[in-house]
Amino acid sequence: MGEEIHMIRIADRKQCCGCSACAAICPADAIKMKPDGMGFRYPVVDRDKCIECGRCEKVCAFNDHYDRSLHLEAPVTYAARAEDPEELARSQSGGVSYLLMKRVLQAGGIVYGAGFVDHFRVAHKRAEDLEQAREFRLSKYVQSDPGQTFRQTLADLKSGRNVLFTGTPCQTAGLHAFVGPKYRERLWLQDIVCHGVPAPNVWRDYLSFRERKAGRAATELLFRDPACGWHTHRETVRFGKARVTSGDYSRLYHKALMSRPSCGVCPYANLHRPSDLTCGDCWGIESVDKNFAGDGLAASLILVNTRKGENLFSQVLPEMQVLPVNIDRLLQLNLCRPTPPAAESEAFEREYLNGGFESIRKEFMVPTLKERFAAWKWRVKRSEIGKRFLSTLQGFPFRSLFLKKKRG
């Protein structure tokens, strides 16, 4: 019988979500998170440094047995949105997450969230004030690099600071396991209703493609442009005063062509969330209360999962419009089960690794006739001429014409 080795080993890519808890907890710094060809990071162990303490195996929370000891029997659910119309217009899912960040920062705490480093590479960052935290409130449809933020979070907690960490469910579950019960009291975790995390390298190459077409470097980007409307997912890249709005990257994301393999077996895609609070888009709120978001601006779905989460949420109630809701009426796919990978996802990865971005762009990003028609219809609806035309059609007596023809 061979000697048992106590170190983390990834036999199947689906077993690793890339949260980095194993690398953060290693006392010998023997684990590095190395990207594969898609840009997804996986732990690689330097066996010369490894002391076989087994901490990396024990801290892994990517399984069905993640810690739920702090959780309520069932989440308390709300539809909510920021009361301030300006803040609401700047946000993509009702602005509640930003209000929570603001509350923690005003009380002297620290906030961690997904932002940009280098040239629009998505990574988790630390914020000590509102100015630094503003970039956390907008969606980032690519897996973020946690970097050293798990260790930074623990250092902040040990120094006596309160911390709010926002991220995907797998990231918050990993941080929960890494921090442990001793310091969990001062740590709030907030996750999102996650569809899956797209490949960082595909995003990098898509941005380079847009920059080549524009002939200059991007100066600003929105993965989901609020100007396109709450229900519309289209990305916008700005080049100074010029801008390009497209649904090309968003289409790949929603088709689950480039999601991390672990996303298809995610153990957190249910109502037993690994965090104190869960935030997401409140899809379907109009069927529950047509007046709550009747202005067309966004609303958040909030799941309060722990007493700690309830306490923080109650602190921002005066700044919100809130409606208690029955989760059964607003249940989303990713609160029931993971997003299954697309049937073509393996072919997509092979094509990308072998032929590069141009290959998958031609094969998978060129819109079908149906998608082109939908995009044309969207542009018509948004144009002033289109709005007047549709308004005229609504008042046109189609029924009377049909009846006259039938009588004749």
SETIPA-373538 format. One record per residue (C-alpha): residue number from 0; residue in one letter; x, y, z. Coordinates in Angstrom, 3 decimals. Layout:
% SETIPA-373538
[site NUM, a, [X, Y, Z]]
...
This chain:
% SETIPA-373538
[site 0, m, [0.000, 0.000, 0.000]]
[site 1, g, [1.372, 3.390, -0.950]]
[site 2, e, [2.091, 6.137, 1.562]]
[site 3, e, [-0.898, 8.466, 2.127]]
[site 4, i, [-0.182, 12.005, 0.954]]
[site 5, h, [-2.024, 14.877, 2.659]]
[site 6, m, [-2.249, 17.582, 0.024]]
[site 7, i, [-5.003, 18.852, -2.209]]
[site 8, r, [-5.279, 17.038, -5.537]]
[site 9, i, [-7.710, 17.857, -8.342]]
[site 10, a, [-8.539, 14.642, -10.166]]
[site 11, d, [-11.484, 16.220, -11.990]]
[site 12, r, [-11.766, 19.912, -12.920]]
[site 13, k, [-15.390, 19.857, -11.762]]
[site 14, q, [-14.172, 19.337, -8.196]]
[site 15, c, [-12.534, 22.781, -7.936]]
[site 16, c, [-14.306, 26.158, -8.000]]
[site 17, g, [-11.066, 28.179, -7.795]]
[site 18, c, [-11.954, 30.004, -4.566]]
[site 19, s, [-8.259, 29.917, -3.432]]
[site 20, a, [-8.976, 28.959, 0.208]]
[site 21, c, [-6.482, 26.087, -0.040]]
[site 22, a, [-3.698, 28.395, -1.227]]
[site 23, a, [-4.526, 31.003, 1.416]]
[site 24, i, [-4.431, 28.552, 4.321]]
[site 25, c, [-1.169, 26.819, 3.383]]
[site 26, p, [1.387, 27.695, 6.109]]
[site 27, a, [4.297, 26.810, 3.812]]
[site 28, d, [3.064, 28.814, 0.799]]
[site 29, a, [3.355, 25.592, -1.165]]
[site 30, i, [0.182, 26.164, -3.216]]
[site 31, k, [-0.159, 28.568, -6.114]]
[site 32, m, [-3.306, 29.179, -8.126]]
[site 33, k, [-2.267, 28.664, -11.756]]
[site 34, p, [-4.532, 29.449, -14.742]]
[site 35, d, [-5.385, 26.877, -17.398]]
[site 36, g, [-5.863, 27.707, -21.072]]
[site 37, m, [-9.276, 29.267, -20.387]]
[site 38, g, [-7.908, 31.386, -17.547]]
[site 39, f, [-9.558, 29.389, -14.751]]
[site 40, r, [-7.233, 29.045, -11.759]]
[site 41, y, [-6.472, 25.715, -10.085]]
[site 42, p, [-4.207, 24.892, -7.124]]
[site 43, v, [-0.759, 23.545, -7.955]]
[site 44, v, [1.298, 22.139, -5.075]]
[site 45, d, [5.071, 22.546, -4.815]]
[site 46, r, [5.860, 19.179, -3.246]]
[site 47, d, [9.298, 20.347, -2.129]]
[site 48, k, [7.656, 22.984, 0.078]]
[site 49, c, [4.604, 20.969, 1.173]]
[site 50, i, [4.704, 19.841, 4.835]]
[site 51, e, [1.628, 17.591, 4.395]]
[site 52, c, [-0.357, 19.262, 7.185]]
[site 53, g, [-3.611, 18.522, 5.352]]
[site 54, r, [-5.102, 21.977, 5.946]]
[site 55, c, [-5.718, 22.500, 2.232]]
[site 56, e, [-7.928, 19.411, 2.047]]
[site 57, k, [-9.839, 20.280, 5.212]]
[site 58, v, [-10.607, 23.874, 4.188]]
[site 59, c, [-12.180, 22.928, 0.838]]
[site 60, a, [-15.904, 23.762, 1.114]]
[site 61, f, [-16.878, 22.881, -2.443]]
[site 62, n, [-19.163, 20.009, -1.495]]
[site 63, d, [-22.663, 19.298, -0.216]]
[site 64, h, [-21.515, 19.461, 3.417]]
[site 65, y, [-20.549, 23.135, 3.623]]
[site 66, d, [-21.136, 24.775, 6.989]]
[site 67, r, [-24.753, 25.906, 7.557]]
[site 68, s, [-24.597, 26.080, 11.345]]
[site 69, l, [-25.450, 29.802, 11.452]]
[site 70, h, [-28.366, 29.551, 9.057]]
[site 71, l, [-32.054, 30.172, 9.652]]
[site 72, e, [-34.372, 27.237, 9.061]]
[site 73, a, [-35.473, 28.936, 5.838]]
[site 74, p, [-34.364, 32.240, 4.260]]
[site 75, v, [-36.513, 35.339, 4.760]]
[site 76, t, [-37.071, 36.898, 1.335]]
[site 77, y, [-37.731, 40.425, 0.121]]
[site 78, a, [-38.005, 42.482, -3.008]]
[site 79, a, [-36.005, 45.648, -2.340]]
[site 80, r, [-34.554, 48.668, -4.060]]
[site 81, a, [-32.711, 51.841, -3.121]]
[site 82, e, [-34.984, 54.738, -2.216]]
[site 83, d, [-32.634, 57.287, -3.829]]
[site 84, p, [-33.608, 57.471, -7.555]]
[site 85, e, [-30.091, 58.521, -8.598]]
[site 86, e, [-28.521, 55.550, -6.843]]
[site 87, l, [-31.160, 53.254, -8.298]]
[site 88, a, [-30.436, 54.479, -11.834]]
[site 89, r, [-26.712, 53.783, -11.369]]
[site 90, s, [-27.280, 50.244, -10.120]]
[site 91, q, [-28.126, 47.048, -11.945]]
[site 92, s, [-30.047, 44.998, -9.393]]
[site 93, g, [-31.807, 47.513, -7.175]]
[site 94, g, [-28.772, 48.984, -5.420]]
[site 95, v, [-29.184, 47.046, -2.157]]
[site 96, s, [-25.690, 45.552, -2.226]]
[site 97, y, [-24.141, 49.014, -2.425]]
[site 98, l, [-26.257, 50.220, 0.519]]
[site 99, l, [-24.928, 47.327, 2.593]]
[site 100, m, [-21.355, 48.232, 1.636]]
[site 101, k, [-21.969, 51.869, 2.494]]
[site 102, r, [-23.348, 50.976, 5.923]]
[site 103, v, [-20.324, 48.824, 6.825]]
[site 104, l, [-17.861, 51.467, 5.608]]
[site 105, q, [-19.626, 54.275, 7.502]]
[site 106, a, [-19.274, 52.220, 10.683]]
[site 107, g, [-15.517, 51.948, 10.152]]
[site 108, g, [-15.475, 48.521, 8.511]]
[site 109, i, [-13.824, 47.156, 5.381]]
[site 110, v, [-15.489, 45.950, 2.179]]
[site 111, y, [-14.209, 43.464, -0.388]]
[site 112, g, [-15.691, 43.049, -3.858]]
[site 113, a, [-14.940, 42.439, -7.523]]
[site 114, g, [-13.283, 45.325, -9.329]]
[site 115, f, [-10.721, 45.977, -12.070]]
[site 116, v, [-6.939, 45.732, -11.967]]
[site 117, d, [-4.374, 46.130, -14.723]]
[site 118, h, [-6.362, 46.735, -17.926]]
[site 119, f, [-9.903, 45.654, -16.969]]
[site 120, r, [-8.857, 42.323, -15.510]]
[site 121, v, [-11.445, 41.318, -12.894]]
[site 122, a, [-10.084, 40.691, -9.403]]
[site 123, h, [-11.230, 41.040, -5.813]]
[site 124, k, [-10.140, 44.252, -4.100]]
[site 125, r, [-10.229, 45.869, -0.676]]
[site 126, a, [-12.060, 49.157, -0.028]]
[site 127, e, [-11.861, 51.442, 3.001]]
[site 128, d, [-14.123, 54.190, 1.659]]
[site 129, l, [-17.090, 54.727, -0.661]]
[site 130, e, [-14.973, 56.019, -3.505]]
[site 131, q, [-13.003, 52.764, -3.619]]
[site 132, a, [-16.146, 50.636, -3.259]]
[site 133, r, [-18.136, 52.235, -6.094]]
[site 134, e, [-16.712, 49.913, -8.736]]
[site 135, f, [-17.970, 46.879, -6.772]]
[site 136, r, [-21.633, 47.637, -7.424]]
[site 137, l, [-21.649, 46.860, -11.155]]
[site 138, s, [-21.833, 43.305, -12.510]]
[site 139, k, [-18.656, 41.556, -13.682]]
[site 140, y, [-19.490, 38.590, -15.921]]
[site 141, v, [-16.164, 36.795, -15.589]]
[site 142, q, [-14.561, 34.845, -12.742]]
[site 143, s, [-12.645, 37.213, -10.492]]
[site 144, d, [-9.181, 36.474, -9.138]]
[site 145, p, [-9.319, 36.492, -5.299]]
[site 146, g, [-5.563, 37.084, -5.139]]
[site 147, q, [-4.533, 37.660, -1.517]]
[site 148, t, [-7.919, 38.953, -0.340]]
[site 149, f, [-8.654, 35.923, 1.881]]
[site 150, r, [-5.498, 36.591, 3.885]]
[site 151, q, [-6.177, 40.348, 3.869]]
[site 152, t, [-9.697, 39.706, 5.178]]
[site 153, l, [-8.402, 37.571, 8.046]]
[site 154, a, [-5.801, 40.226, 8.903]]
[site 155, d, [-8.551, 42.886, 9.042]]
[site 156, l, [-10.687, 40.672, 11.291]]
[site 157, k, [-7.760, 39.949, 13.612]]
[site 158, s, [-7.137, 43.710, 13.908]]
[site 159, g, [-10.701, 44.165, 15.170]]
[site 160, r, [-12.303, 45.537, 11.989]]
[site 161, n, [-15.715, 44.425, 10.710]]
[site 162, v, [-15.672, 43.148, 7.129]]
[site 163, l, [-18.270, 42.677, 4.388]]
[site 164, f, [-17.112, 40.343, 1.623]]
[site 165, t, [-19.225, 40.117, -1.541]]
[site 166, g, [-18.685, 37.459, -4.176]]
[site 167, t, [-19.974, 34.306, -5.790]]
[site 168, p, [-21.344, 31.582, -3.479]]
[site 169, c, [-18.227, 29.441, -3.915]]
[site 170, q, [-15.981, 32.360, -2.945]]
[site 171, t, [-17.989, 33.172, 0.192]]
[site 172, a, [-18.123, 29.490, 1.187]]
[site 173, g, [-14.354, 29.242, 0.764]]
[site 174, l, [-13.758, 32.369, 2.849]]
[site 175, h, [-16.141, 31.134, 5.560]]
[site 176, a, [-14.148, 27.885, 5.833]]
[site 177, f, [-10.815, 29.737, 5.746]]
[site 178, v, [-11.688, 32.280, 8.464]]
[site 179, g, [-13.273, 29.716, 10.796]]
[site 180, p, [-15.669, 30.339, 13.708]]
[site 181, k, [-13.249, 32.401, 15.819]]
[site 182, y, [-13.408, 35.467, 13.549]]
[site 183, r, [-16.683, 34.799, 11.739]]
[site 184, e, [-18.605, 37.012, 14.181]]
[site 185, r, [-17.196, 40.199, 12.606]]
[site 186, l, [-17.460, 38.946, 9.024]]
[site 187, w, [-20.552, 39.427, 6.874]]
[site 188, l, [-20.750, 37.362, 3.706]]
[site 189, q, [-22.955, 38.327, 0.779]]
[site 190, d, [-23.259, 36.140, -2.304]]
[site 191, i, [-25.085, 36.556, -5.596]]
[site 192, v, [-27.592, 34.374, -7.438]]
[site 193, c, [-24.961, 33.009, -9.797]]
[site 194, h, [-25.537, 31.714, -13.342]]
[site 195, g, [-21.917, 30.524, -13.573]]
[site 196, v, [-18.532, 32.185, -14.005]]
[site 197, p, [-17.182, 32.764, -17.551]]
[site 198, a, [-13.586, 32.195, -18.646]]
[site 199, p, [-11.190, 35.105, -17.894]]
[site 200, n, [-9.129, 34.521, -21.045]]
[site 201, v, [-12.169, 34.678, -23.310]]
[site 202, w, [-13.095, 38.018, -21.736]]
[site 203, r, [-9.513, 39.286, -22.155]]
[site 204, d, [-9.503, 38.331, -25.836]]
[site 205, y, [-12.964, 39.770, -26.463]]
[site 206, l, [-11.846, 43.136, -25.069]]
[site 207, s, [-8.713, 43.016, -27.261]]
[site 208, f, [-10.913, 42.283, -30.278]]
[site 209, r, [-13.058, 45.347, -29.540]]
[site 210, e, [-9.961, 47.496, -29.115]]
[site 211, r, [-8.489, 46.314, -32.415]]
[site 212, k, [-11.722, 47.181, -34.223]]
[site 213, a, [-11.837, 50.607, -32.584]]
[site 214, g, [-8.136, 51.250, -33.162]]
[site 215, r, [-7.598, 52.431, -29.585]]
[site 216, a, [-7.612, 51.275, -25.978]]
[site 217, a, [-10.818, 51.008, -23.957]]
[site 218, t, [-11.324, 53.670, -21.304]]
[site 219, e, [-14.442, 52.305, -19.585]]
[site 220, l, [-16.666, 49.253, -19.763]]
[site 221, l, [-19.958, 47.939, -18.500]]
[site 222, f, [-20.641, 44.222, -18.615]]
[site 223, r, [-24.324, 45.048, -18.363]]
[site 224, d, [-25.164, 48.580, -19.421]]
[site 225, p, [-27.988, 50.080, -17.269]]
[site 226, a, [-28.815, 52.421, -20.170]]
[site 227, c, [-30.063, 49.402, -22.140]]
[site 228, g, [-32.729, 48.667, -19.545]]
[site 229, w, [-32.937, 46.364, -16.569]]
[site 230, h, [-34.117, 43.315, -18.517]]
[site 231, t, [-31.541, 43.697, -21.303]]
[site 232, h, [-28.056, 42.214, -20.995]]
[site 233, r, [-25.721, 44.040, -23.369]]
[site 234, e, [-22.126, 45.045, -22.760]]
[site 235, t, [-20.759, 48.507, -23.548]]
[site 236, v, [-17.104, 49.376, -24.165]]
[site 237, r, [-16.153, 53.062, -24.230]]
[site 238, f, [-13.240, 54.526, -26.160]]
[site 239, g, [-13.157, 58.097, -24.946]]
[site 240, k, [-16.343, 59.696, -26.276]]
[site 241, a, [-17.079, 56.786, -28.604]]
[site 242, r, [-18.837, 53.663, -27.397]]
[site 243, v, [-19.736, 50.219, -28.700]]
[site 244, t, [-22.750, 48.381, -27.286]]
[site 245, s, [-23.161, 44.736, -28.219]]
[site 246, g, [-24.683, 41.492, -27.006]]
[site 247, d, [-21.920, 39.269, -28.390]]
[site 248, y, [-20.137, 38.504, -25.121]]
[site 249, s, [-23.403, 38.378, -23.164]]
[site 250, r, [-24.721, 35.749, -25.577]]
[site 251, l, [-21.778, 33.458, -24.873]]
[site 252, y, [-22.317, 33.921, -21.142]]
[site 253, h, [-26.033, 33.139, -21.164]]
[site 254, k, [-25.542, 30.109, -23.380]]
[site 255, a, [-23.140, 28.662, -20.737]]
[site 256, l, [-20.541, 28.004, -23.438]]
[site 257, m, [-17.567, 29.226, -21.408]]
[site 258, s, [-18.505, 28.551, -17.782]]
[site 259, r, [-16.077, 26.944, -15.348]]
[site 260, p, [-16.605, 23.145, -15.287]]
[site 261, s, [-17.454, 23.221, -11.566]]
[site 262, c, [-20.403, 25.551, -12.192]]
[site 263, g, [-22.402, 22.682, -13.678]]
[site 264, v, [-22.262, 20.765, -10.362]]
[site 265, c, [-22.380, 23.741, -7.964]]
[site 266, p, [-23.600, 22.625, -4.500]]
[site 267, y, [-24.750, 26.153, -3.599]]
[site 268, a, [-27.422, 26.528, -6.314]]
[site 269, n, [-30.322, 26.141, -3.892]]
[site 270, l, [-32.009, 28.013, -1.046]]
[site 271, h, [-29.410, 26.869, 1.515]]
[site 272, r, [-26.970, 29.650, 0.735]]
[site 273, p, [-23.424, 29.699, 2.139]]
[site 274, s, [-23.670, 33.407, 3.071]]
[site 275, d, [-25.476, 35.727, 5.475]]
[site 276, l, [-27.239, 37.504, 2.622]]
[site 277, t, [-27.957, 36.723, -1.018]]
[site 278, c, [-28.643, 39.412, -3.634]]
[site 279, g, [-29.901, 38.996, -7.177]]
[site 280, d, [-32.232, 40.454, -9.774]]
[site 281, c, [-35.857, 40.246, -8.707]]
[site 282, w, [-37.090, 38.703, -11.947]]
[site 283, g, [-40.878, 38.345, -12.039]]
[site 284, i, [-41.637, 41.037, -9.450]]
[site 285, e, [-44.267, 42.509, -11.794]]
[site 286, s, [-46.340, 39.333, -11.394]]
[site 287, v, [-46.254, 39.766, -7.604]]
[site 288, d, [-46.717, 43.531, -7.413]]
[site 289, k, [-46.878, 45.451, -10.707]]
[site 290, n, [-46.401, 48.782, -8.933]]
[site 291, f, [-43.236, 47.925, -6.991]]
[site 292, a, [-40.902, 48.269, -9.992]]
[site 293, g, [-43.415, 49.831, -12.356]]
[site 294, d, [-40.971, 52.553, -13.442]]
[site 295, g, [-38.849, 49.987, -15.316]]
[site 296, l, [-35.847, 50.394, -13.006]]
[site 297, a, [-34.254, 47.426, -11.277]]
[site 298, a, [-35.264, 45.628, -8.107]]
[site 299, s, [-33.239, 43.266, -5.958]]
[site 300, l, [-34.257, 39.877, -4.632]]
[site 301, i, [-32.833, 39.532, -1.116]]
[site 302, l, [-32.494, 36.312, 0.846]]
[site 303, v, [-31.716, 36.835, 4.526]]
[site 304, n, [-30.024, 33.584, 5.528]]
[site 305, t, [-28.672, 34.206, 9.056]]
[site 306, r, [-29.358, 36.368, 12.106]]
[site 307, k, [-26.180, 38.293, 11.298]]
[site 308, g, [-27.530, 38.989, 7.827]]
[site 309, e, [-30.863, 40.048, 9.295]]
[site 310, n, [-29.095, 42.516, 11.574]]
[site 311, l, [-27.143, 44.151, 8.734]]
[site 312, f, [-30.159, 44.252, 6.401]]
[site 313, s, [-32.279, 45.943, 9.085]]
[site 314, q, [-29.711, 48.745, 9.334]]
[site 315, v, [-30.344, 49.874, 5.738]]
[site 316, l, [-34.143, 49.511, 5.760]]
[site 317, p, [-34.714, 53.317, 6.026]]
[site 318, e, [-32.878, 53.784, 2.709]]
[site 319, m, [-34.927, 51.239, 0.752]]
[site 320, q, [-38.321, 50.350, -0.609]]
[site 321, v, [-38.976, 46.848, 0.730]]
[site 322, l, [-41.654, 44.271, 0.006]]
[site 323, p, [-41.744, 40.900, 1.830]]
[site 324, v, [-42.268, 38.186, -0.794]]
[site 325, n, [-42.919, 34.473, -0.995]]
[site 326, i, [-39.823, 32.940, -2.556]]
[site 327, d, [-41.955, 30.287, -4.267]]
[site 328, r, [-43.361, 33.012, -6.529]]
[site 329, l, [-39.925, 34.373, -7.460]]
[site 330, l, [-37.889, 31.190, -7.602]]
[site 331, q, [-35.115, 31.347, -10.205]]
[site 332, l, [-33.278, 28.515, -11.931]]
[site 333, n, [-30.071, 29.038, -9.955]]
[site 334, l, [-31.940, 28.950, -6.651]]
[site 335, c, [-33.052, 25.441, -7.606]]
[site 336, r, [-30.145, 23.878, -9.476]]
[site 337, p, [-26.902, 24.751, -11.287]]
[site 338, t, [-26.876, 25.968, -14.874]]
[site 339, p, [-26.066, 22.942, -17.019]]
[site 340, p, [-23.167, 23.451, -19.442]]
[site 341, a, [-24.117, 23.918, -23.076]]
[site 342, a, [-23.944, 20.808, -25.256]]
[site 343, e, [-21.302, 22.624, -27.333]]
[site 344, s, [-19.191, 23.785, -24.369]]
[site 345, e, [-16.472, 21.141, -24.862]]
[site 346, a, [-16.327, 21.922, -28.585]]
[site 347, f, [-16.142, 25.621, -27.704]]
[site 348, e, [-13.158, 25.035, -25.393]]
[site 349, r, [-11.335, 22.861, -27.942]]
[site 350, e, [-11.891, 25.443, -30.665]]
[site 351, y, [-10.675, 28.259, -28.428]]
[site 352, l, [-7.559, 26.415, -27.233]]
[site 353, n, [-6.627, 25.271, -30.725]]
[site 354, g, [-7.713, 28.192, -32.879]]
[site 355, g, [-7.812, 31.160, -30.528]]
[site 356, f, [-10.457, 33.838, -30.137]]
[site 357, e, [-11.014, 34.490, -33.846]]
[site 358, s, [-11.966, 30.862, -34.299]]
[site 359, i, [-14.673, 30.847, -31.626]]
[site 360, r, [-15.858, 34.314, -32.663]]
[site 361, k, [-16.666, 33.091, -36.150]]
[site 362, e, [-18.087, 29.788, -34.957]]
[site 363, f, [-20.070, 30.820, -31.878]]
[site 364, m, [-20.432, 34.620, -31.694]]
[site 365, v, [-21.961, 35.425, -35.069]]
[site 366, p, [-25.656, 35.895, -34.243]]
[site 367, t, [-28.309, 33.726, -35.870]]
[site 368, l, [-31.114, 35.249, -37.945]]
[site 369, k, [-33.408, 34.940, -34.927]]
[site 370, e, [-30.913, 36.768, -32.721]]
[site 371, r, [-30.396, 39.459, -35.359]]
[site 372, f, [-34.142, 40.012, -35.591]]
[site 373, a, [-34.380, 40.269, -31.794]]
[site 374, a, [-31.542, 42.834, -31.787]]
[site 375, w, [-33.237, 44.828, -34.578]]
[site 376, k, [-36.522, 44.791, -32.688]]
[site 377, w, [-34.721, 45.996, -29.553]]
[site 378, r, [-33.173, 48.920, -31.462]]
[site 379, v, [-36.527, 49.849, -33.002]]
[site 380, k, [-38.221, 49.822, -29.617]]
[site 381, r, [-35.550, 52.133, -28.174]]
[site 382, s, [-35.590, 54.638, -31.048]]
[site 383, e, [-37.985, 57.589, -30.991]]
[site 384, i, [-39.367, 56.655, -34.410]]
[site 385, g, [-39.904, 53.094, -33.218]]
[site 386, k, [-41.680, 54.256, -30.068]]
[site 387, r, [-44.062, 56.448, -32.090]]
[site 388, f, [-44.692, 53.635, -34.573]]
[site 389, l, [-45.460, 51.098, -31.830]]
[site 390, s, [-47.683, 53.641, -30.094]]
[site 391, t, [-49.620, 54.091, -33.341]]
[site 392, l, [-49.993, 50.340, -33.773]]
[site 393, q, [-51.418, 49.985, -30.284]]
[site 394, g, [-54.295, 52.250, -31.182]]
[site 395, f, [-54.938, 50.771, -34.609]]
[site 396, p, [-58.339, 49.001, -34.932]]
[site 397, f, [-57.100, 45.635, -36.223]]
[site 398, r, [-60.108, 43.837, -34.790]]
[site 399, s, [-62.642, 46.026, -36.628]]
[site 400, l, [-60.810, 45.513, -39.935]]
[site 401, f, [-60.944, 41.761, -39.437]]
[site 402, l, [-64.662, 41.851, -38.675]]
[site 403, k, [-65.426, 43.963, -41.767]]
[site 404, k, [-63.485, 41.589, -43.975]]
[site 405, k, [-65.304, 38.614, -42.483]]
[site 406, r, [-68.731, 40.216, -43.028]]
[site 407, g, [-67.864, 41.063, -46.595]]
